Structure formats: C-alpha cells, structure tokens
Amino acid sequence: MKKFGLVIPVVLLGFTLAACGHSDSANKSTSTNSSTSQSSTSQNTSTSSSSSTDAATTSGTQNQSKQLAVKKASTTSRIGQLNHQLQAALGDIALPQADGLQKGSQNLNVRYTGNTTNYQIFYSVGNQPSAFNAAALSKQNPYATLKKETFSSNAQAAAQINHIDAQANKGLPTTDLGSGLTGYADRGAGNIHLLWNEGNWSLSVHAINIENQDPTPMAKKVVQLLNTYSLPAPNKYGQIQFDVNINPGARDQIIKWQEQNIVYTIEAHDPTTAIKFAASIK
C-alpha cells in the first residue's frame, strides 16, 4: 500500500505538468495566429491602398496623355500650323479650321497679302508643302481664297452684299428644295437663277438655261449641306452665289457676309469646299 501511495502523486504531478504545458502552448499558438491574422489584414489593407493609389495615378496619367494628344492634334495638322503663322503675321484673326479638301491636305500651301484691317489669303495645293508665304506660291493657282475688307460704315459694307429679300421673289415659279424651303426660278437672257433665303442669307444657284442646265439638284445639295454645316451668322447680310458649272481652275463659288463694317468673302472652285471652309471659321 505504501508503495502504491507514492506513485499516485507522481502520476498526478505528471498530469498537472502536462496540462500546464498544453495550455501554454495553446496560448502561444493563439497569439501567433492572431499576429499572423493582423499582419495579413495589414498587408491586405496596404495592398488595397496601393492599388487604389496606382489606379488613381494611372487614370490621371491617361487623362493627361489624352489632353496632350488633343493639344498636339490641334497644332500638328498642316492647316493648324499655317493658321498659327497667319495669326503671328496678321494678329488674332478668325480663320478656317478645315481646308475643305478631299485629298492633298498634307501639301496645303498658304500665302497672304495685306494687313490686319484688309487682307487676302490664298490657299493652294502643291506637289509638296512649301514655306509659309513663300514667293513661289504666287505661281500656284489657289483653290480657295479668303478676303477681309473694312469699310468706313456699316452701310458701305452692306452695299457690297448682293442680298435679295425673300419678298422680291414672290410671283416667280417655285421649286421644293426640301427642309421646308422653296426655291424661286428667275429666268432671262438664256440663264436661270434659283433663289431662296435662309435666315439673313440670300442664296442663288446659276445655270445656263439655253444649254438645258438645271440648278435644282445643286440647290437641293446646298440645302442638305447647310443642314450639317452652320455658316457664320451675318450681321447684317449674307450672300451665297453658286454655279452649276464647276471648273477646278476657277473660283466661281462665292460666299460673302457682313459683320458690321467688315465684309468677308470666300471664293472657291467647288460649293462643298466653300461651305466647309466657311463653316469652320473661328
């Protein structure tokens, strides 16, 4: 019995020590797991923050790149470069932003005469781009010109515009031009002028009647173009004078408008070119 009694405390002590050892190990494990979890959470938060910062930086960089691309595009086109040189020579003047060409824009050439008050700008296409206002450009036949004339009064400027009031066309044969517009046919001396009005603009298309030319198709095309391209608003009168005979070597297509005591005139070889040219002025 005595011998057996001595063994029991030792066994109990072993169980006690084992139990204490297990508890301490568990606490250490719990502490380690907690630290690991906190570290992982911290890393995730840091990663998320870093990702947000990177995304914002990337977005900002992309926006800056887009803005730079827009600025670059506005100054690297051939007409953009020439406009910059024109404004350096003539001041902060309004100019066409579109050359109106279907091809050859890279070889667009420009020369001018005059000063800020009165000038004429000549637009031509060469075999290659030439220096701005080069003397040799006087030998190139312009496909379009832009002229500014300044007069002493608004009345003198208005007198330069061949504006026909809509009431003056009443009683002439009519033609439906579409878009709610009516054309009036004025015939005489072997010619026919199809006339109509849009706002302060007086428009006409000329054809040779004795050659059985019909101005109606071109007039309808002009109406459609003006639904797409907005011309400058005349103050006070504007005139469009087109011809069905299109000669690439001539400038028979005319757009002219008044801005108080100033008159602007565009002459071009083609009506579409003239309209696109005028509509892009700013």
Beta strands, then each sheet from edge to edge (+ up, - down):
strand 1: 108-114
strand 2: 119-125
strand 3: 144-150
strand 4: 174-178
strand 5: 181-188
strand 6: 191-198
strand 7: 201-208
strand 8: 238-243
strand 9: 253-259
strand 10: 262-268
sheet 1: 1+ 2- 3+ 10- 9+ 8- 7- 6+ 5- 4+
end
